[in-house]
Amino acid sequence: MSPDSKKLFNIIILGVSFMFLFTAFQTCGNIAQTVITNLNSTDFHGSGYTSMSIIYGVFSASNLLSPSVVVVVGPQLSMFVSGIFYSLYIAVFIQPATWAFYTASVFIGIAAAVLWTAQGNCLTVNSDENTIGRNSGVFWALLQSSLFFGNLYIYFAWQGKTHISESDRRTVFIALTVISLVGTVLFFLIRKQEDTKAPGEEDSANEILGDSSSAQNKMSRAVAAFKKSIKLSFTKEIMLLSVTTAYTGLELTFFSGVYGTCIGAVNSFGNEEKSLIGLSGIFIGVGEILGGGLFGLLSKNSRFGRNPVVMLGIVVHFIAFYLIFFNMPNNAPIAPMEGTDDVAYMIPNKEVAVFCSFLLGLGDSCFNTQLLSILGFLYSEDSAPAFAIFKFVQSICAAVAFFYSNYFLLQWQLLIMVVVGFFGTITFFAVEWKAAAALAARSSDYSSI
């Protein structure tokens, strides 16, 4: 197998592994609050929103140390161990207990930081200037296929149900736990890259992936990775991209947790309200897959760079927010177990609700594929610290958003995303223009990115 084929194989395995793992986790996140509000046990007092807030809060803090962990342990083992913790979190829902639920939330936050830092490093190591756009799109399309499969099951399994029974819950979460374990094991199929550098030549990729020399050398590289993360955090490019990244954290919270809860709370949808959560997740996945696949295939032929894709993303999201504002009751995110009989500016429409799910997924893929691409391009030699900072900002904003989702009406959540999304688009444009100028100065063909 040629080196290029080997790298593409690794990207595909990486994407398939994440597809299985997040088929379980994203489906879990999408239905968690709905499942919790249907628990009959008075001993359980957990909140899906609070759990996600804990996860992303711990996730954000852990990102400062995750590059050091990946340096010491290696990306492959890092992703495997992280996958185990994801599986344990999902398994908690089989027999929920409040203490186990929140404890697992803390551990999965730590695991997520290590997982995504290792993923960013693996993506960058197996890409170059000419393939980073394609590989980002391929990975994102495979990853977001996870939204399709899990939610398809939820749609059919919960068809016509207004209450989720204990048997329904256990069946779903046993299946999701097994699926997440399959994805975890698949990480071992990723092949290590051979060192093609001349002796003594620095290769930051092989610093992470290569077999370790000594424990002392590992520790020195771990400390260096931590210092590099802090140093990169204060560069102009990272600070500008952090505004864009902050927006992806807010809208991630909205489409992965809040919007499904809103749909499930609208009594006007009748006995389809619970199954519509699954259908919503499916169409979010369709938008994500379409965007990731399309932008991956077109990346080599784009002569305009990444800005048009990001512009498409913000326009698509603004349309979605406008329709959701008119279609969904304002109290839907914080409605009680009985749901809400309120209406917004129109009678809630199932077709509009599902169409907005598609738009949310498509817009999210626009932002994330281009952020992965520009980070891999700008920081090819510092991939682990750069991706750690990216996930740090994204996750801390997601944690804040999950926290205020317990209290804010829908209109205020939408307004926050509109404002941050507007400024995040402008700051991305600024970094992309500078990246284009730098590439032109190196006499490279920008259309190949």
ABEGO torsion letter per residue (X at the ends): XBAAAAAAAAAAAAAAAAAAAAAAAAAAAAAAAAAAAABABAABABBAAAAAAAAAAAAAAAAAAAAAAAAAAEAAAAAAAAAAAAAAAAAAAABBBAAAAAAAAAAAAAAAAAAAAAAAAAAAAABBAAAAAAAAAAAAAAAAAAAAAAAAAAAAAABGBABBBAAAAAAAAAAAAAAAAAAAAAAAABBBBBBABBBGBBBAAAAAABBBBBAAAAAAAAAAAAAAAAAAAABAAAAAAAAAAAAAAAAAAAAAAAAAAAAAABAAAEAAAAAAAAAAAAAAAAAAAAAAAAAAAAAAABAAEAAAAAAAAAAAAAAAAAAAAAABBAAAAABBAAEBABBBABBBBAAAAAAAAAAAAAAAAAAAAAAAAAAAAAAAAAAAAAAAAAAAAAAAAAAAAAAAAAABBAAAAAAAAAAAAAAAAAAAAAAAAAAAAAAAAAGBBAAAX
